[in-house]
Amino acid sequence: MKPILVLLSGLIIYLIIFSSNSFAEADKWARKADMPTERGYLATSAVDGKIYAIGGMKFRDGGNQGICVTVQAVEAYDPKFDIWTKKGRHANSKIFTVIRSSK
């Protein structure tokens, strides 16, 4: 069950980051700003039109194998301006996302 959730989270982020209004209008893919911190197994949330990338794991040596380390970065992507903003760090390696309606 856990690998499926991780895969779905990654797919959602990929689709949100690499799609835009220009995709729908021009019927083409458009490259958007790269996420500043390379990682996988992260938590994501969308709040007030921004996409938050929280925590995750990456390989210590920057490659694709070896020892994994925890990423504590919290970053937000603004699709309107195509920019990422560093929001800080989280101290806990266990991350969960919660959706709460304000209505």
Secondary structure, 3 states (H helix, E strand, C coil): CHHHHHHHHHHHHHHHHHCCHHHHHHCCCCCCCCCCCCCECCEEEEECCEEEEECCEEECCCCCCCCEEECCEEEEEECCCCEEEEEEECCCCCCCCCCCCCC
